[in-house]
Amino acid sequence: MSALKEETLAVRISRILADRIITGEIEPGARLRQDHIAEEFGASHVPVREAFRRLEAQGLAVSEPRRGVRVASFELSKVKEVAAMRAALEVLALRHAAPNLTPAILADAEEATKAGDNSRDVRSWEAANRRFHQLIVAPCGMPRLLAAIDDLHAASACFLFAAWRSDWEARTDHDHRAILASLRKGDVEAACSTLARHVQWIGQRPVPASGGRQREAFAIVG
């Protein structure tokens, strides 16, 4: 198999595993067994190891000495770290994107917000929310920055699904509308300030745990 094919397969494996982790099909702390995954995808260990490295870079998996690779757990400190990083990087991207934001882009972002408000499950809300954030920062023209932001969104989604896999409550996103209103007025500083506060708001709720108990789950909900 050529290096290009190995890379393509690694990307495919990491994308599928990331989706399973984000949606909770593979739970936090679960071991990712290299042999089983290689067999499932009909692959050698080379693309599987590369897929694991991609998941680690996204914050979705961790490599532990003598214990292999496991799905990352979601302590509050990790949620706060991702939220702080998102605030810093998304504000940076928005400052550079603002001069290139057209009325059409802002209209698309408003439609994404409306779709989020009308969502009846966490998966559709997360997709709409992610689209809003991608639309307003994409025109920054900084592909490495956007790739880092995408990785942070994947981690945010993982926290979100772990906490709100069921019993999602529809909500109106006033922050998104405030950001759009500021951008339309040309007040980039106000938009950046609202965005920074928005992505650092962390929700908390009890979720079922082993033994019939409950634990507190935390998630970025912006």
C-alpha positions in Angstrom: 0.0 0.0 0.0 1.4 3.4 -0.9 2.1 6.2 1.6 -0.8 8.2 0.1 -3.3 5.3 0.5 -2.0 4.7 4.1 -2.6 8.3 4.9 -6.1 8.3 3.3 -7.1 5.2 5.3 -5.7 6.7 8.5 -7.9 9.8 8.0 -10.9 7.6 7.3 -10.3 5.5 10.5 -9.8 8.6 12.7 -12.9 10.3 11.3 -15.1 7.2 12.0 -13.6 6.7 15.5 -14.0 10.4 16.3 -17.7 10.2 15.3 -18.2 7.2 17.6 -16.4 8.9 20.5 -18.2 12.2 20.0 -21.7 10.6 19.9 -20.9 8.4 22.9 -20.9 5.1 21.0 -17.4 4.6 22.5 -17.5 5.8 26.1 -14.9 7.8 28.0 -12.1 5.6 29.4 -12.8 2.8 26.8 -9.6 1.2 25.4 -9.0 1.5 21.7 -7.6 -1.9 20.7 -5.3 -1.6 17.7 -5.7 -5.2 16.6 -9.5 -5.0 16.7 -9.6 -1.8 14.8 -7.1 -2.9 12.2 -9.2 -6.1 11.6 -12.5 -4.0 11.3 -11.0 -1.8 8.7 -8.9 -4.4 6.9 -5.8 -2.3 7.6 -2.3 -2.7 8.8 -1.3 -1.3 12.1 0.4 1.7 10.4 -2.8 3.7 9.5 -4.4 2.7 12.8 -1.5 4.1 14.8 -1.7 7.3 12.7 -5.5 7.5 13.3 -4.8 7.2 17.1 -2.3 10.1 16.8 -4.9 12.2 15.1 -7.5 11.4 17.9 -4.9 12.4 20.5 -4.2 15.7 18.7 -8.0 16.4 18.8 -8.1 15.7 22.5 -10.4 12.7 22.0 -7.9 10.0 23.1 -4.9 9.6 25.4 -1.9 7.3 25.2 -1.0 5.7 28.6 2.2 3.8 29.2 1.6 0.0 29.4 -2.2 0.7 29.1 -2.5 1.6 25.4 -4.7 4.2 23.9 -8.0 5.1 25.6 -10.9 7.5 25.0 -10.2 10.7 26.9 -12.1 11.4 30.1 -13.9 14.7 30.7 -12.9 16.3 33.9 -14.0 19.9 34.5 -10.4 21.1 34.2 -10.3 19.7 30.6 -13.6 21.3 29.7 -12.3 24.7 31.0 -9.1 24.3 29.1 -10.8 23.7 25.8 -13.2 26.6 26.4 -10.3 29.0 27.1 -8.5 27.8 24.0 -11.6 28.2 21.9 -12.1 31.7 23.2 -8.6 32.8 22.4 -8.4 31.2 18.9 -11.9 32.0 17.7 -11.5 35.6 18.7 -8.2 35.7 16.8 -9.8 34.2 13.8 -12.8 36.5 14.0 -10.6 39.6 14.1 -9.0 38.5 10.8 -12.3 37.3 9.3 -14.3 40.4 10.0 -13.2 42.5 7.0 -14.2 39.6 4.7 -17.6 38.9 6.2 -20.2 39.6 3.6 -24.0 40.1 4.1 -24.5 36.6 2.5 -22.2 35.0 5.0 -23.9 36.7 8.0 -27.3 35.7 6.6 -26.1 32.0 6.4 -24.8 32.3 10.0 -28.2 33.6 11.1 -29.9 30.7 9.4 -27.6 28.3 11.3 -28.6 30.0 14.5 -32.3 29.6 13.7 -31.7 25.9 12.9 -30.0 25.5 16.3 -32.9 27.2 18.1 -35.3 24.8 16.4 -33.3 21.6 17.1 -35.0 18.9 19.1 -31.9 16.8 19.8 -28.4 17.5 20.8 -26.8 16.2 17.6 -28.7 18.6 15.3 -28.1 21.4 17.7 -24.4 20.7 17.8 -24.2 20.6 14.0 -26.0 24.0 13.7 -23.9 25.5 16.4 -20.7 24.4 14.8 -21.8 25.7 11.4 -22.5 29.2 12.9 -19.0 29.3 14.5 -17.3 28.0 11.3 -19.1 30.5 9.1 -18.0 33.6 11.0 -14.3 32.6 11.3 -13.7 30.9 8.0 -12.9 34.1 6.0 -9.9 34.7 8.2 -7.8 32.9 5.6 -5.6 31.1 8.1 -5.9 27.4 7.5 -3.7 26.2 10.4 -5.7 28.3 12.9 -9.0 27.0 11.4 -7.7 23.4 11.7 -6.9 24.0 15.4 -10.3 25.4 16.0 -11.9 22.4 14.3 -10.1 20.1 16.7 -11.3 22.1 19.6 -14.9 21.9 18.3 -14.6 18.1 18.2 -13.6 18.1 21.8 -16.4 20.4 22.7 -18.9 18.2 20.9 -17.5 15.2 22.8 -18.2 16.9 26.2 -21.6 18.0 24.9 -22.8 14.5 23.9 -21.5 13.0 27.2 -23.6 15.4 29.2 -26.7 15.9 27.0 -27.0 12.7 25.0 -30.7 12.7 26.0 -33.2 15.1 27.4 -32.0 18.0 25.2 -33.9 21.2 25.7 -34.5 23.6 22.9 -33.0 27.1 23.6 -32.7 30.5 21.9 -29.1 31.6 21.4 -29.1 35.3 22.2 -25.3 35.4 22.1 -25.2 34.4 18.4 -27.7 37.1 17.6 -25.7 39.7 19.5 -22.5 38.7 17.7 -24.2 39.1 14.3 -25.8 42.4 15.3 -22.3 43.7 16.3 -20.7 42.5 13.1 -23.4 44.1 10.9 -22.7 47.4 12.7 -19.0 47.0 12.2 -18.3 46.8 15.9 -15.8 44.0 15.8 -14.6 44.5 19.4 -18.2 44.0 20.8 -18.5 40.9 18.6 -15.2 39.5 19.9 -16.1 40.2 23.5 -19.5 38.4 23.2 -17.8 35.5 21.4 -15.2 35.1 24.1 -17.8 35.0 26.9 -20.1 32.8 24.9 -17.7 29.9 24.3 -16.5 29.9 27.9 -19.9 29.3 29.4 -20.0 25.8 30.7 -23.2 23.9 31.4 -23.6 21.3 34.2 -26.1 18.6 34.7 -26.4 15.2 36.5 -26.1 12.1 34.3 -26.4 8.3 35.1 -23.3 6.6 36.3 -22.4 3.0 37.2 -24.2 1.3 40.1 -27.3 3.4 39.7 -25.6 6.5 40.9 -25.4 9.9 39.2 -22.4 12.1 38.5 -22.1 15.7 37.4 -21.3 16.3 33.7 -19.9 19.5 32.3 -20.0 20.7 28.8 -19.3 23.8 26.6 -22.7 24.9 25.3 -21.7 27.7 23.0 
